[in-house]
Amino acid sequence: SQIYIACQNGRVDQALSLGFLLCWIAGDLTNFVGCYLTNQLPIQIVTAIFYVNMDIIMISQFVYYKLKNQMSKCKFFQQL
């Protein structure tokens, strides 16, 4: 839901910080590694993979909109 709303308004870079997202993916990656190394149930491994994929999507959104918003600011100041 948050990913969809961020796509609609294009302000994901104002709602979250990159440091927060990197800490989040680090936690989810260590969760996945722990699940894999300790032979957890398949549903736990699939859930860990799902969370890592969602983190990658959120980081991609963050970078995309950060660059897009910076480019639009540059174009605005060039027109002045």
Backbone atoms as SQL, in Angstrom:
CREATE TABLE atoms (id INTEGER PRIMARY KEY, chain TEXT, resi INTEGER, resn TEXT, atom TEXT, x REAL, y REAL, z REAL);
INSERT INTO atoms VALUES
  (1, 'A', 1, 'SER', 'N', 0.824, -1.185, 0.000),
  (2, 'A', 1, 'SER', 'CA', 0.000, 0.000, 0.000),
  (3, 'A', 1, 'SER', 'C', 0.877, 1.261, 0.000),
  (4, 'A', 2, 'GLN', 'N', 1.908, 1.284, 0.848),
  (5, 'A', 2, 'GLN', 'CA', 2.785, 2.455, 0.917),
  (6, 'A', 2, 'GLN', 'C', 3.558, 2.623, -0.387),
  (7, 'A', 3, 'ILE', 'N', 3.936, 1.516, -0.992),
  (8, 'A', 3, 'ILE', 'CA', 4.674, 1.583, -2.254),
  (9, 'A', 3, 'ILE', 'C', 3.791, 2.190, -3.342),
  (10, 'A', 4, 'TYR', 'N', 2.520, 1.805, -3.376),
  (11, 'A', 4, 'TYR', 'CA', 1.581, 2.330, -4.368),
  (12, 'A', 4, 'TYR', 'C', 1.344, 3.824, -4.164),
  (13, 'A', 5, 'ILE', 'N', 1.137, 4.228, -2.912),
  (14, 'A', 5, 'ILE', 'CA', 0.903, 5.642, -2.607),
  (15, 'A', 5, 'ILE', 'C', 2.123, 6.476, -2.957),
  (16, 'A', 6, 'ALA', 'N', 3.321, 5.943, -2.688),
  (17, 'A', 6, 'ALA', 'CA', 4.546, 6.660, -3.028),
  (18, 'A', 6, 'ALA', 'C', 4.671, 6.852, -4.530),
  (19, 'A', 7, 'CYS', 'N', 4.243, 5.871, -5.306),
  (20, 'A', 7, 'CYS', 'CA', 4.269, 6.007, -6.763),
  (21, 'A', 7, 'CYS', 'C', 3.299, 7.089, -7.229),
  (22, 'A', 8, 'GLN', 'N', 2.159, 7.174, -6.569),
  (23, 'A', 8, 'GLN', 'CA', 1.156, 8.157, -6.967),
  (24, 'A', 8, 'GLN', 'C', 1.617, 9.586, -6.706),
  (25, 'A', 9, 'ASN', 'N', 2.175, 9.841, -5.519),
  (26, 'A', 9, 'ASN', 'CA', 2.520, 11.222, -5.206),
  (27, 'A', 9, 'ASN', 'C', 3.979, 11.565, -5.483),
  (28, 'A', 10, 'GLY', 'N', 4.847, 10.582, -5.686),
  (29, 'A', 10, 'GLY', 'CA', 6.244, 10.833, -6.039),
  (30, 'A', 10, 'GLY', 'C', 7.063, 11.476, -4.940),
  (31, 'A', 11, 'ARG', 'N', 6.693, 11.287, -3.685),
  (32, 'A', 11, 'ARG', 'CA', 7.399, 11.933, -2.588),
  (33, 'A', 11, 'ARG', 'C', 7.994, 10.929, -1.610),
  (34, 'A', 12, 'VAL', 'N', 8.421, 9.803, -2.099),
  (35, 'A', 12, 'VAL', 'CA', 8.977, 8.774, -1.221),
  (36, 'A', 12, 'VAL', 'C', 10.274, 9.249, -0.568),
  (37, 'A', 13, 'ASP', 'N', 11.022, 10.103, -1.254),
  (38, 'A', 13, 'ASP', 'CA', 12.290, 10.583, -0.698),
  (39, 'A', 13, 'ASP', 'C', 12.079, 11.557, 0.458),
  (40, 'A', 14, 'GLN', 'N', 10.880, 12.090, 0.613),
  (41, 'A', 14, 'GLN', 'CA', 10.588, 12.968, 1.743),
  (42, 'A', 14, 'GLN', 'C', 10.020, 12.183, 2.925),
  (43, 'A', 15, 'ALA', 'N', 9.490, 11.004, 2.676),
  (44, 'A', 15, 'ALA', 'CA', 8.845, 10.218, 3.730),
  (45, 'A', 15, 'ALA', 'C', 9.833, 9.316, 4.469),
  (46, 'A', 16, 'LEU', 'N', 10.862, 8.834, 3.785),
  (47, 'A', 16, 'LEU', 'CA', 11.813, 7.901, 4.379),
  (48, 'A', 16, 'LEU', 'C', 13.242, 8.373, 4.126),
  (49, 'A', 17, 'SER', 'N', 14.142, 7.954, 4.992),
  (50, 'A', 17, 'SER', 'CA', 15.550, 8.287, 4.767),
  (51, 'A', 17, 'SER', 'C', 16.269, 7.059, 4.206),
  (52, 'A', 18, 'LEU', 'N', 17.330, 7.314, 3.465),
  (53, 'A', 18, 'LEU', 'CA', 18.098, 6.219, 2.879),
  (54, 'A', 18, 'LEU', 'C', 18.742, 5.373, 3.977),
  (55, 'A', 19, 'GLY', 'N', 19.208, 6.007, 5.046),
  (56, 'A', 19, 'GLY', 'CA', 19.800, 5.261, 6.162),
  (57, 'A', 19, 'GLY', 'C', 18.820, 4.278, 6.772),
  (58, 'A', 20, 'PHE', 'N', 17.588, 4.713, 6.946),
  (59, 'A', 20, 'PHE', 'CA', 16.545, 3.838, 7.477),
  (60, 'A', 20, 'PHE', 'C', 16.315, 2.648, 6.552),
  (61, 'A', 21, 'LEU', 'N', 16.230, 2.912, 5.254),
  (62, 'A', 21, 'LEU', 'CA', 15.996, 1.830, 4.289),
  (63, 'A', 21, 'LEU', 'C', 17.166, 0.847, 4.261),
  (64, 'A', 22, 'LEU', 'N', 18.385, 1.353, 4.383),
  (65, 'A', 22, 'LEU', 'CA', 19.548, 0.465, 4.373),
  (66, 'A', 22, 'LEU', 'C', 19.598, -0.400, 5.635),
  (67, 'A', 23, 'CYS', 'N', 19.240, 0.191, 6.767),
  (68, 'A', 23, 'CYS', 'CA', 19.159, -0.616, 8.005),
  (69, 'A', 23, 'CYS', 'C', 18.069, -1.669, 7.891),
  (70, 'A', 24, 'TRP', 'N', 16.963, -1.299, 7.278),
  (71, 'A', 24, 'TRP', 'CA', 15.839, -2.210, 7.120),
  (72, 'A', 24, 'TRP', 'C', 16.235, -3.404, 6.247),
  (73, 'A', 25, 'ILE', 'N', 16.890, -3.138, 5.109),
  (74, 'A', 25, 'ILE', 'CA', 17.276, -4.246, 4.237),
  (75, 'A', 25, 'ILE', 'C', 18.373, -5.090, 4.878),
  (76, 'A', 26, 'ALA', 'N', 19.241, -4.471, 5.664),
  (77, 'A', 26, 'ALA', 'CA', 20.273, -5.248, 6.367),
  (78, 'A', 26, 'ALA', 'C', 19.623, -6.228, 7.334),
  (79, 'A', 27, 'GLY', 'N', 18.613, -5.782, 8.053),
  (80, 'A', 27, 'GLY', 'CA', 17.896, -6.666, 8.967),
  (81, 'A', 27, 'GLY', 'C', 17.185, -7.787, 8.242),
  (82, 'A', 28, 'ASP', 'N', 16.532, -7.453, 7.132),
  (83, 'A', 28, 'ASP', 'CA', 15.819, -8.484, 6.379),
  (84, 'A', 28, 'ASP', 'C', 16.782, -9.468, 5.708),
  (85, 'A', 29, 'LEU', 'N', 17.937, -8.979, 5.268),
  (86, 'A', 29, 'LEU', 'CA', 18.936, -9.885, 4.687),
  (87, 'A', 29, 'LEU', 'C', 19.499, -10.846, 5.740),
  (88, 'A', 30, 'THR', 'N', 19.782, -10.327, 6.930),
  (89, 'A', 30, 'THR', 'CA', 20.280, -11.215, 7.982),
  (90, 'A', 30, 'THR', 'C', 19.203, -12.204, 8.416),
  (91, 'A', 31, 'ASN', 'N', 17.941, -11.791, 8.384),
  (92, 'A', 31, 'ASN', 'CA', 16.847, -12.718, 8.667),
  (93, 'A', 31, 'ASN', 'C', 16.817, -13.836, 7.639),
  (94, 'A', 32, 'PHE', 'N', 16.954, -13.479, 6.356),
  (95, 'A', 32, 'PHE', 'CA', 16.959, -14.490, 5.300),
  (96, 'A', 32, 'PHE', 'C', 18.132, -15.456, 5.457),
  (97, 'A', 33, 'VAL', 'N', 19.321, -14.916, 5.708),
  (98, 'A', 33, 'VAL', 'CA', 20.504, -15.768, 5.876),
  (99, 'A', 33, 'VAL', 'C', 20.308, -16.704, 7.063),
  (100, 'A', 34, 'GLY', 'N', 19.774, -16.174, 8.160),
  (101, 'A', 34, 'GLY', 'CA', 19.514, -17.007, 9.331),
  (102, 'A', 34, 'GLY', 'C', 18.506, -18.105, 9.045),
  (103, 'A', 35, 'CYS', 'N', 17.452, -17.767, 8.329),
  (104, 'A', 35, 'CYS', 'CA', 16.451, -18.780, 7.958),
  (105, 'A', 35, 'CYS', 'C', 17.067, -19.864, 7.087),
  (106, 'A', 36, 'TYR', 'N', 17.892, -19.440, 6.139),
  (107, 'A', 36, 'TYR', 'CA', 18.505, -20.389, 5.212),
  (108, 'A', 36, 'TYR', 'C', 19.502, -21.294, 5.926),
  (109, 'A', 37, 'LEU', 'N', 20.361, -20.702, 6.748),
  (110, 'A', 37, 'LEU', 'CA', 21.417, -21.481, 7.400),
  (111, 'A', 37, 'LEU', 'C', 20.888, -22.433, 8.476),
  (112, 'A', 38, 'THR', 'N', 19.757, -22.112, 9.069),
  (113, 'A', 38, 'THR', 'CA', 19.203, -22.961, 10.127),
  (114, 'A', 38, 'THR', 'C', 18.085, -23.868, 9.622),
  (115, 'A', 39, 'ASN', 'N', 17.945, -23.953, 8.299),
  (116, 'A', 39, 'ASN', 'CA', 16.962, -24.847, 7.670),
  (117, 'A', 39, 'ASN', 'C', 15.555, -24.652, 8.242),
  (118, 'A', 40, 'GLN', 'N', 15.098, -23.411, 8.214),
  (119, 'A', 40, 'GLN', 'CA', 13.751, -23.104, 8.685),
  (120, 'A', 40, 'GLN', 'C', 12.715, -23.655, 7.706),
  (121, 'A', 41, 'LEU', 'N', 11.466, -23.532, 8.081),
  (122, 'A', 41, 'LEU', 'CA', 10.381, -23.988, 7.215),
  (123, 'A', 41, 'LEU', 'C', 10.404, -23.209, 5.900),
  (124, 'A', 42, 'PRO', 'N', 9.989, -23.843, 4.817),
  (125, 'A', 42, 'PRO', 'CA', 9.985, -23.154, 3.521),
  (126, 'A', 42, 'PRO', 'C', 9.184, -21.850, 3.542),
  (127, 'A', 43, 'ILE', 'N', 8.077, -21.810, 4.273),
  (128, 'A', 43, 'ILE', 'CA', 7.272, -20.583, 4.307),
  (129, 'A', 43, 'ILE', 'C', 8.044, -19.439, 4.961),
  (130, 'A', 44, 'GLN', 'N', 8.916, -19.746, 5.919),
  (131, 'A', 44, 'GLN', 'CA', 9.736, -18.709, 6.547),
  (132, 'A', 44, 'GLN', 'C', 10.779, -18.173, 5.573),
  (133, 'A', 45, 'ILE', 'N', 11.355, -19.054, 4.788),
  (134, 'A', 45, 'ILE', 'CA', 12.340, -18.628, 3.788),
  (135, 'A', 45, 'ILE', 'C', 11.665, -17.798, 2.701),
  (136, 'A', 46, 'VAL', 'N', 10.495, -18.235, 2.253),
  (137, 'A', 46, 'VAL', 'CA', 9.756, -17.484, 1.233),
  (138, 'A', 46, 'VAL', 'C', 9.360, -16.109, 1.763),
  (139, 'A', 47, 'THR', 'N', 8.938, -16.047, 3.009),
  (140, 'A', 47, 'THR', 'CA', 8.579, -14.761, 3.609),
  (141, 'A', 47, 'THR', 'C', 9.800, -13.845, 3.696),
  (142, 'A', 48, 'ALA', 'N', 10.947, -14.383, 4.072),
  (143, 'A', 48, 'ALA', 'CA', 12.171, -13.589, 4.149),
  (144, 'A', 48, 'ALA', 'C', 12.547, -13.060, 2.764),
  (145, 'A', 49, 'ILE', 'N', 12.416, -13.891, 1.735),
  (146, 'A', 49, 'ILE', 'CA', 12.709, -13.457, 0.366),
  (147, 'A', 49, 'ILE', 'C', 11.744, -12.349, -0.052),
  (148, 'A', 50, 'PHE', 'N', 10.473, -12.504, 0.306),
  (149, 'A', 50, 'PHE', 'CA', 9.468, -11.490, 0.000),
  (150, 'A', 50, 'PHE', 'C', 9.855, -10.140, 0.613),
  (151, 'A', 51, 'TYR', 'N', 10.254, -10.154, 1.888),
  (152, 'A', 51, 'TYR', 'CA', 10.624, -8.907, 2.556),
  (153, 'A', 51, 'TYR', 'C', 11.847, -8.269, 1.924),
  (154, 'A', 52, 'VAL', 'N', 12.821, -9.062, 1.542),
  (155, 'A', 52, 'VAL', 'CA', 14.012, -8.517, 0.877),
  (156, 'A', 52, 'VAL', 'C', 13.617, -7.883, -0.460),
  (157, 'A', 53, 'ASN', 'N', 12.739, -8.536, -1.197),
  (158, 'A', 53, 'ASN', 'CA', 12.282, -7.977, -2.474),
  (159, 'A', 53, 'ASN', 'C', 11.534, -6.666, -2.272),
  (160, 'A', 54, 'MET', 'N', 10.685, -6.580, -1.250),
  (161, 'A', 54, 'MET', 'CA', 9.970, -5.335, -0.966),
  (162, 'A', 54, 'MET', 'C', 10.952, -4.221, -0.586),
  (163, 'A', 55, 'ASP', 'N', 12.006, -4.577, 0.150),
  (164, 'A', 55, 'ASP', 'CA', 13.023, -3.593, 0.502),
  (165, 'A', 55, 'ASP', 'C', 13.725, -3.069, -0.748),
  (166, 'A', 56, 'ILE', 'N', 14.035, -3.967, -1.665),
  (167, 'A', 56, 'ILE', 'CA', 14.694, -3.563, -2.909),
  (168, 'A', 56, 'ILE', 'C', 13.790, -2.627, -3.703),
  (169, 'A', 57, 'ILE', 'N', 12.496, -2.922, -3.735),
  (170, 'A', 57, 'ILE', 'CA', 11.547, -2.048, -4.431),
  (171, 'A', 57, 'ILE', 'C', 11.504, -0.675, -3.772),
  (172, 'A', 58, 'MET', 'N', 11.461, -0.639, -2.439),
  (173, 'A', 58, 'MET', 'CA', 11.397, 0.650, -1.744),
  (174, 'A', 58, 'MET', 'C', 12.675, 1.464, -1.951),
  (175, 'A', 59, 'ILE', 'N', 13.827, 0.810, -1.927),
  (176, 'A', 59, 'ILE', 'CA', 15.090, 1.525, -2.164),
  (177, 'A', 59, 'ILE', 'C', 15.148, 2.027, -3.604),
  (178, 'A', 60, 'SER', 'N', 14.674, 1.219, -4.544),
  (179, 'A', 60, 'SER', 'CA', 14.643, 1.640, -5.944),
  (180, 'A', 60, 'SER', 'C', 13.739, 2.847, -6.123),
  (181, 'A', 61, 'GLN', 'N', 12.580, 2.813, -5.478),
  (182, 'A', 61, 'GLN', 'CA', 11.674, 3.961, -5.525),
  (183, 'A', 61, 'GLN', 'C', 12.332, 5.202, -4.947),
  (184, 'A', 62, 'PHE', 'N', 12.985, 5.028, -3.810),
  (185, 'A', 62, 'PHE', 'CA', 13.641, 6.154, -3.152),
  (186, 'A', 62, 'PHE', 'C', 14.650, 6.798, -4.084),
  (187, 'A', 63, 'VAL', 'N', 15.516, 5.990, -4.681),
  (188, 'A', 63, 'VAL', 'CA', 16.562, 6.508, -5.566),
  (189, 'A', 63, 'VAL', 'C', 15.944, 7.149, -6.810),
  (190, 'A', 64, 'TYR', 'N', 14.941, 6.500, -7.398),
  (191, 'A', 64, 'TYR', 'CA', 14.304, 7.025, -8.603),
  (192, 'A', 64, 'TYR', 'C', 13.693, 8.399, -8.347),
  (193, 'A', 65, 'TYR', 'N', 12.890, 8.503, -7.293),
  (194, 'A', 65, 'TYR', 'CA', 12.218, 9.776, -7.027),
  (195, 'A', 65, 'TYR', 'C', 13.187, 10.841, -6.515),
  (196, 'A', 66, 'LYS', 'N', 14.218, 10.434, -5.814),
  (197, 'A', 66, 'LYS', 'CA', 15.230, 11.392, -5.373),
  (198, 'A', 66, 'LYS', 'C', 15.904, 12.020, -6.597),
  (199, 'A', 67, 'LEU', 'N', 16.310, 11.188, -7.540),
  (200, 'A', 67, 'LEU', 'CA', 16.941, 11.699, -8.757),
  (201, 'A', 67, 'LEU', 'C', 15.957, 12.505, -9.602),
  (202, 'A', 68, 'LYS', 'N', 14.735, 12.017, -9.717),
  (203, 'A', 68, 'LYS', 'CA', 13.715, 12.709, -10.506),
  (204, 'A', 68, 'LYS', 'C', 13.415, 14.085, -9.919),
  (205, 'A', 69, 'ASN', 'N', 13.268, 14.179, -8.601),
  (206, 'A', 69, 'ASN', 'CA', 12.977, 15.457, -7.965),
  (207, 'A', 69, 'ASN', 'C', 14.163, 16.410, -8.053),
  (208, 'A', 70, 'GLN', 'N', 15.385, 15.885, -7.984),
  (209, 'A', 70, 'GLN', 'CA', 16.561, 16.739, -8.133),
  (210, 'A', 70, 'GLN', 'C', 16.669, 17.287, -9.551),
  (211, 'A', 71, 'MET', 'N', 16.340, 16.451, -10.531),
  (212, 'A', 71, 'MET', 'CA', 16.400, 16.897, -11.921),
  (213, 'A', 71, 'MET', 'C', 15.359, 17.976, -12.182),
  (214, 'A', 72, 'SER', 'N', 14.171, 17.831, -11.608),
  (215, 'A', 72, 'SER', 'CA', 13.136, 18.842, -11.829),
  (216, 'A', 72, 'SER', 'C', 13.512, 20.155, -11.143),
  (217, 'A', 73, 'LYS', 'N', 14.200, 20.093, -9.996),
  (218, 'A', 73, 'LYS', 'CA', 14.671, 21.311, -9.335),
  (219, 'A', 73, 'LYS', 'C', 15.735, 22.006, -10.192),
  (220, 'A', 74, 'CYS', 'N', 16.628, 21.208, -10.774),
  (221, 'A', 74, 'CYS', 'CA', 17.675, 21.777, -11.629),
  (222, 'A', 74, 'CYS', 'C', 17.070, 22.458, -12.842),
  (223, 'A', 75, 'LYS', 'N', 16.081, 21.846, -13.459),
  (224, 'A', 75, 'LYS', 'CA', 15.423, 22.438, -14.629),
  (225, 'A', 75, 'LYS', 'C', 14.709, 23.726, -14.241),
  (226, 'A', 76, 'PHE', 'N', 14.111, 23.740, -13.046),
  (227, 'A', 76, 'PHE', 'CA', 13.406, 24.937, -12.584),
  (228, 'A', 76, 'PHE', 'C', 14.378, 26.099, -12.422),
  (229, 'A', 77, 'PHE', 'N', 15.527, 25.842, -11.797),
  (230, 'A', 77, 'PHE', 'CA', 16.491, 26.910, -11.566),
  (231, 'A', 77, 'PHE', 'C', 17.187, 27.349, -12.866),
  (232, 'A', 78, 'GLN', 'N', 17.285, 26.462, -13.837),
  (233, 'A', 78, 'GLN', 'CA', 17.888, 26.832, -15.120),
  (234, 'A', 78, 'GLN', 'C', 16.966, 27.769, -15.889),
  (235, 'A', 79, 'GLN', 'N', 15.658, 27.637, -15.661),
  (236, 'A', 79, 'GLN', 'CA', 14.695, 28.500, -16.370),
  (237, 'A', 79, 'GLN', 'C', 14.672, 29.913, -15.791),
  (238, 'A', 80, 'LEU', 'N', 15.110, 30.073, -14.547),
  (239, 'A', 80, 'LEU', 'CA', 15.092, 31.409, -13.928),
  (240, 'A', 80, 'LEU', 'C', 16.159, 32.289, -14.440);
